């Protein structure tokens, strides 16, 4: 048996627990050999009240768990900051992790691994909404908010919520091969599999704080007119600012300069057309402000980790004209 331990805590996200658990259960039903033995733990064995108010019964106490384990998975959720600040919890996460072949987190579970010192000097991901905060709080960790999941050594981190499903499918494939992973994906009616380096595509344009009306208005203009003249000079003129002032505002409130924000907005617009239309790549590029299909391809590979043709194959919705 492969001993798989999931760590929950007060206000953990139910999906962060359920996605890995259901993938592993499906793998067992489709013939995983050796099978997975999944154990849900809380620090002291008490029930886990999830952030959606549903309560899960823990099967074991983390503070009494003895290794070795095959894989340790820490869930995320709105309670992650409190969990990361719990010295007893992080101490036992670190202790059990030392016996594990693999260590993983889903979504903001990254903060618990970081607080336990398991991500120092490593590259990791988390939900895009929390990436900036975690990067500031844990400067010894390189937080990359773009990919769905990242492996650095034996430590794996997944971006957010359902990306835990993608991560766990990658475990099944690594452990038992692509055929079983494919059967599991079919049984769960999901993709096999979104590559880990694929960006959290529809999520990388976080809205600016509403009090920064000028930045919000410019961001809305950019996303509404991807095929327009969106040079930094033109945007600065539209806002009545110097290019330097505009760049400073974008860096401060969106975390990126205007040119990169525009490139991302255009790539996001292209991703929507790729998933919902049969337009050729040249037409998609033109509608989204790219000078050519090759320029679109370069932007997609840079920001999404996959070419537009591959993205379309995975995300294309059948029957859309």
N, C-alpha and C positions, 0 to 999 in steps of 0.2 A: 504493500500500500504506500502511496505517496501522501504523506501527512501535510495537509494544507491548513494553515491556521489564519483565520480572519480576525482582526482586532476591531471591535466596535467600542463606542463610548456614548455618553449622553449627547443627544442631538447629532448623531451620525446620520448620513444620508442612506436611506433604505436601499436605493439603487446601487450605491457603492458597495454594499454588502451582497445584494441579490444578484447583480450581474456576474461577478466572479463565481458565486456559489452555484448559480444555475448553469453556467458554462461547464463547470466541473462535474455537476450532476449529469448533464447531457452526455459528456464524454464517457462517464461510467456506463450509461445506458446504451451507448453505441459501441461499447466493448473495450474501453481503455484498460490496458494491462501493462504494468500494475495499475489498479484502480486508484482513484483519488479518495482520500478520507478527509472530509471537510469538517473543521471544528470552528464554531463561532465563539469567541472569547470576549469577556470584558475584564477589566482589571481585577475586580473582586468577585466575579461570577454573578453579579446582579443583573437583572433584565436591562436591556438597552432600549431606552426611549428615543426613538428616531426623531429627526427634525420634522417629519410629517405627523408626529404624535402617535404613530403606531409603535408598539412595543414588541421587541424580540427577546426570546429567552436565550441567554448565553448558555453554552454547553460546557464551558470550562472556565476556570479562573486563570487569567494570564499570569498572575503573581505566583501561581503554583505549577505552572506548565513547565515541563522538563523536555529538553530536546533529545535528540536532534529532530528538526522538522525539515520537510522538503522546501516549503515556501511559506513565508510570512507576509500577509497582505494587510495593510492598514487602511481602513476606510477614511473617507473625508466626510465633510458635513459642516453645518453651521457651528457645531461645537468644537471645531478643530483647534481654535486658539486656546480654549480652556484645556483641551486634552494635551496640547503641546506644552502647556505650562505646568502640567501635573508631573512632578519629578518622579513619583512612583511609577506612573505609566511609562514614561520615556525610559526609565531605568530598566524595566522589564521588557520593553520592546527591544532595547539594545542587547539585553542578555539573550533573549530568544533568537534575535537576528544573528548572533554570533554562532549559533548552531545550525543556521538555515543554509540550504544550497542557493536559494533565491530570496530576495527581500523586495517587496513591492508596496506601492501606495496607489490609491485611486483619488483623483481630484486633490482636495486640500489635505488629504492624509500625508501629502508631502511635508507639511509643516511639522507633523509628529516625527517623521524620519529625520528631518533637519534638526529638530530640538534634541533628538537622541544622538546627534553627531554622526549619523550614518550617511549624510550627504556631503560632508566636508570635502572640498576638492573635486566634487563630482558635478556633472551636468544633469539637470533634472527639469521636469515640467510639472505644471499644475494647472488648475482652471485659470483661463486668461484673466478673469476678474480679480484674482488674488495674486497674480504673478508679481506685480510691482511691489506689493506689500511684503511678500516673502523675500524678494530680492533685497529689499532694504533691511529686513529683519535678520537675514542670514547671509551676510556678505561673502562667506566662505563657500557658498553654493552658487553655481552658475544656473540661474533660472531662465529657461527658454520657454516662452508661453505659446510657441507656434505648434509644435508637433502634437499628435495624439498621444504618443507615448515614447519614452526614451529608455534605453538600456545603457547603463554605465557600469561596466564590470558585472557583478551579480545583483545590482540594484536596479529596479525597474520602477518608473513613475509614469502614471497615466494622467491625462489632462483633466478630464472632468466627466463625471457621471457615467454615461454610456461608453466612454472610451475604456472603462474598466472591462467591458465585454471584449473589445478589440485586444486589449492587453492579455486577457486570460485565454483567448483563442490562440494568441501567439505562444503561450505556454503549452497549450495542448499540441500545437504543431511541432514545437521543439521537442516535446516529450514523446509524442506518438506518431509524428509524421503528418504530411498535408492531407492524406486521405481521410483520416479520422477527423481532423479539424474541419474539413469540408463538410463531412456528414453532420457534425455538431452545428455548423453555421446554417446548413439547410434546415435542420430541425428547429433552430431558433428563429428561422426566417430573417436572417441578417446577412451582411456581406462577409465574404471570406476573401480577404479581410482587408479593411482599410489599412494601408501601410502606416507604420508608426510615425514616419516622418511626414505624413500628410498633415497639412496645417488644420487648425481648428477654423476652417475657412470662413464660415459665416459669422465668426465671433471675433475677428481681430480688429474690428472697428468700434472700439468702446466709445460710447458717447461722452462728450465732455460734460463737466458739471454744468447744470443749467444756469448758474449765476454768471458764467462766461458766455454771454449771449453772442458776442462777435464770433468767437471760435465755433460755437454751435451752429450759427448761421452759415459760416463758411463750410463747415463739414457737411451740412445738409445740402448746400449748393453743389459741392463736389460729388456727393453720392447720387444726386439727382441728375447731374449732367456729366457723366463720365467721358462723353465724346467731345466735350467742349474744350476751350482753351483754358487749361488749368495750370499754366506755368506759375511759378512763385511770383513773378513780376505782375502778372494779370490779377492774381488773387490779392496781392498787396494793394494794387490800385483799387480793386473793388472794395477793400476794407478801409481804404484811406490811410494805410500804414506804409512804412518803409519795408523792404524785403527783410531787413534784419529784425525789425519789430515783429513781423509776422512769424518768422522762423522761431523767435524766442517764445511767442505765445503758443505755437503748436508744440514745441518741445515741452513747455511747462504743463499744458493741459491735455495733450494727447500722447505725449511721450515719443514723438517722432517729428521730423521736419516735414514741411508741406509737400515736398516732392515725393517722399516715401509714402505719405498718407494717400496722395493721389494715386500712386502706383498700386497700393493695396486696394483702394476703392475700385479702381478699374478691374483689378483681378477678381474682386468679389462680384462685380457686375458680370464679368465673363463667366464666372462659375455658375451663376444663375441661368444664363443663356445656354451654357453647355448642358445643364441638367434638364432643361425644360423645352429646348427647341432642337430642330435638326439643322440649324444654320451651319454652313461650313465655317471652318476656323477663320478664314479671311474675313467673312462677314461679322463674326463675333468680335474679332479684333477691331474692325472698323467701328462697330457700334459702341465699343467700350473705350475708344480713344487710343488704341495701340496703332502704331504706324504700319505693322505687318503681323502676319500670323507668327513669324519667328520671334518678334518682340513679345507677343503674347506668351509664346512658349517659354521664353526666358524668364518672364515675370512669374509665370505659374510654377516653374521648377524652383525658382528662388524662394517664393513665399509659401508654396503648398507642398513642396517636396515631390511633386509628380507632374508629368506633362499634361496638357489639357485633354489630349486624346484619351489617356488612361483615366483621368478624372471623369470624363464623360461616360466611359464604359461602366464605371462603378456606380455613378449617381444618376444615370439616365432613367427617367421615369417612362415606363412603357405606355404607348398610346398617346403621347403628347405630340401635337403637330408642330 
